[in-house]
Amino acid sequence: MQLFKENIFEKTKFSEFTKDMRETYTILGPQLSPLHFRLADSAIRKHGINLEILSKVNKNDIEEGLRYVNNNACYPTIVVVGQLINALKSGKYDLNKTAMIISQTD
């Protein structure tokens, strides 16, 4: 069953994270589970990957998420999208050397 009349990702180019990017890229990840993500962060960093878990969620993250996510979506989706967008807008990261990781939460 096709939900959309056309492929909405047809013209979108997704980049693959390669081994060459390990030392020069920062990967941003939303905070979904403090205990588990703390372990994942340590394990991933041991492999030379610069992962930054965005630990704090504030009201601005929620408001930003609501700008881009339909409010019929689950609350964690709104928070995650807002947190990642605010991190990218913060000026702290080189947008040409930043990647994002998101897990499916079901």
HELIX and SHEET records of a PDB file:
HELIX    1   1 LYS A   19  MET A   21  5                                   3    
HELIX    2   2 PRO A   34  ARG A   45  1                                  12    
HELIX    3   3 LYS A   59  TYR A   68  1                                  10    
HELIX    4   4 TYR A   75  LYS A   89  1                                  15    
HELIX    5   5 LEU A   95  LYS A   97  5                                   3    
SHEET    1   A 3 ASN A  50  LEU A  54  0                                        
SHEET    2   A 3 THR A  26  PRO A  30  1                                        
SHEET    3   A 3 THR A  98  MET A 100  1                                        
END                                                                             
